[in-house]
Amino acid sequence: MAILPSAAAAAYQAVAKMGGSSTAGAATSSAMPANFTDFLSNAVKDSMGSIKAGEQAAMQQTAGHADVVNVVTAVNNAELTLDTVVAVRDKVISAYQSIMQMPI
């Protein structure tokens, strides 16, 4: 399974938005979720928001109320988010299958 460069770039952007960059100060580190469950929950909410924004932009363009550049940008962001979610899902499934194949 190959990971597309665009999906990797979207994943890096998502981490940067969450304050995960090494240049972030102490103020942003306190905004990080307390545990992995909260981190995943926030990531899923962000990805759903990105996909919904793409859908809304497409609907506005259909009605003739949106700029084409903004619509293409929103739809592209939604596509990258979906690609990232699918890549993470595939890795989780692969890890689960590897664990299940381990001898006890």
JOMO-V930920 format. One record per pair of residues at least 6 apart in sequence whose ideal C-beta (glycine too) atoms are under 6 Angstrom apart, sorted by the first residue. I is the first residue (numbers start at 1). J is the second residue. If there is no record, write none. Layout:
i:j
I:J
I:J
//
This chain:
i:j
3:87
6:80
7:83
7:84
7:87
10:80
10:84
11:84
19:28
19:31
19:32
33:39
33:42
47:81
47:85
50:77
50:78
50:81
51:78
53:74
54:74
54:75
54:78
57:66
57:71
57:74
60:66
61:71
//
